[in-house]
Amino acid sequence: WRRDGRRRVRQPRVRLRRRARRRSVVAVQGQPADPGDDRDQDKDGQGAHADSTAAVSRIATLARGAPLRKLRGLATVAAMRTLLSMVVVMVGCSAPEVADRSELGREIPPAPGGESDPNVAVRAPDPPPRTTPAAPAQPALPTTSAIKTDAPVDVAGPPADAVRAPSGLAYKILRPGDGALASAESTVSVHYAGWTTDGNLFDSSIPRAEALTIGLHQVIEGWRQGVAGMKTGEIRRLWIPEKMAYGGREGAPKGMLVFDVELLRVE
């Protein structure tokens, strides 16, 4: 109720609550209240009762007023944050562990005195490294030969039974062979002896007791044509004209040359 002149008019509760809230806020902050807000107090001599009633009203308004609602709101926000943190922690604790992919397939040794876990992925043993089978070892070349270092009786020229090639090369098979056939591009191992037509021995592997291994593309033309077609184990005598030998080069044997060649191996 409030005074309106001589009448007392009933005010809506909303307006009274707003005024009471303003008074409570001002009282809490320690500021004097607006004098206009005291218009609704009874001035008929009941001052003490009015003061006590106003104090009780202010306390009640503070209890259900805006400041308390703000505190309640802050408490609600803090509670929600705490609840959210608890949910995150619970989810993190209950999440399944993710296996380290770098450790997958690694062989894990069993614990001492225990058996290995059959559920643990065990890497299969690495396959043995591939090794190329080694070529079978070839027998050592003989250090001796049936070839003699003495000049043959027909060293001066090919006999009538010698085979003559269109190039001018002549040859005669002294001992047939039955092994691999040599070609003009083969690498061969041979024992040999070479003479000039006057019976002078100028080169031989027999005194060295060491066979010669060489590619036929590295020798004189008379050797390339004369050794090609021989079989392993064969001994052949060659009469090589000068043009198919050293061609009269300085420091090399001149004229027609005679060679006895024993084919030991074709590679």
Secondary structure, DSSP 8 states (H G I E B T S, - for coil): -EEETTEEE---HHHHHHHHHHHHHHHHHT----GGGGGGS--SS-HHHHHHHHHHHHHHHHHHSHHHHHHHHHHHHHHHHHHHHHHHHHHHHHS-----GGGTT------TTS---TTS----------------------S--S--SS--TTTTS--TTSEE-TTS-EEEEEE---S-B--TT-EEEEEEEEEETTS-EEEESTTTT--EEEEGGGS-HHHHHHHTT-BTT-EEEEEE-GGGTTTT-TTS--S-EEEEEEEEEE-
